[in-house]
């Protein structure tokens, strides 16, 4: 189990740096988005979610969960982190206002775009809350699963 945790730790660290880099690159394109405020948000989501994955990777070997729950926590953290950046970037590109009334003020997308962004942000919220709760539970455990 230790080798698996160390492999997952390195993968989380790698993905954290990749997402951080994606966030930096997104920042270079902020002025090109239909909604510049959401472009700034996409830039920050890439940076913050990259840092989140780096922090999670740093603590990963301390998480004590069953193999199944470890996998759920790992994959939902990766999905949530990348999807948060991707959905925010999509919202910036098409100027949607779904679930972002302040950053999206004065903009609006096609109904299918608004529905896609809404579903995306809902799925991100579920994934990140679920992953965070599992990791918190796993960090509170005192014994190996």
N, C-alpha and C positions, 0 to 999 in steps of 0.2 A: 504493500500500500504506500510506503514511503516513496518509492521510485515514481509511482503514479502521481503523487502529490507534488513531487519536485518537478516532474514534466509539466503538470498543469500550472505550477507556479511560473515556470519559464515562459509558458505560452501566454499567461496573463500579462507578464511583464512585456513580452514582445508585442502583444496586441495593444497594450497601453501606450507604448512608444509609437506604434504605427498610427493609432488614433490621434495621439498628440500631434504627430506630423501632419496628418490629414487636417486637423484643426488649424494648424499654422498655415497650410496651403489655402484652406477655405478663407482665411483672413485676407489673403492676397486678392481674392475675388469679390470681396464684400460689395464693392461699388457696381458690380455687374448684375446683381440680383434685382428682380422686380421689386422686392421689398428689402431695402438696405438694412432696416432694423432687424429683420429676421435673418439676414445675412450675417450680421454681427452675432446674433444668437447662435447660428450654426457654427460659426468660428469658435465661440465660447463653449458650445456643447462638445465639439471635438476636443478642445483642450481639457475641459473639466472631466469628461468621461475617460479620456486617456489617463489623466492623473488618478481617477478613481480605480481604473484597472491596475495601474502601477501600485497603488496602495493595497488593493486587494491581493495582488500577486505577492507583495511583501509579507502579508499576513497569512497567506494561503495554507502553509504547512501547519498552522496552529488551529485550523478549522477541523473540528471533530464531528463528522457526520457519516452516515452509512454511505456506501459506494453510490447507491442510487440518488440519495439526496445531494451528495457532493457533485454528481454529474448535473443534476437539475440546477444547483446554485451556480456552477461554472458556466453552463450554456446559457442560462437566463441572464447572467451578468454580461456575457459577451453579446448576446442578442440585444439586450436593452441598451448597452453602451453604443454599439454601432447604429442601431435603429434610431436612437435618439438624435444622433448627428444627421443621419440620412433623412429622416422625416422633417427635421427642422430645415435642412437644406432644400428639400422638396418644397416646403412651405415658403421659403425665401424665393425660390425660383418662380413659383406660380403665384405668389402674392396672396396666399390663402389667409383666412382669419380664424380658422377652426381651432378652438381652445387656446388662442393667443390674441385676445381682443386688444391688448395694449400694443404689442409689437406689430399686430396686423391692422391697426387702425388706418382707415382710408384705403384699404386694399380689399380684394375679394377674388376668389378663384371660381372656376366652374364647379357645379354641384359635385361631380365625381371627384374632383381634386379636394374639395372640402371634406367629403366623406372619407377619402383615402387618408388624409391627414388626421382626421378625428380618430379613425380606427387605429392608425399607427401610433398616435400619442397614448391612446388607451392601452394598447398592447405593451408599449414601453413602460407605462406606469405599473402595470401588473407584473411585468418581468422584473423590474428594478426593485419594487417593494418585496416581491417574493424572494428574490436572490438575497437582498439585504437582510430580510428576516431569517432566512436559513443560515447565512453566514454568522449573524449575531447569535443564533441558537448554537451553532457549531463552535463558536468561540467561548460560549458559556459552559460547554460540556467539559467535564474533567477527565473523562476516560475515552479511550479509543472506541470507535463504534463497534 
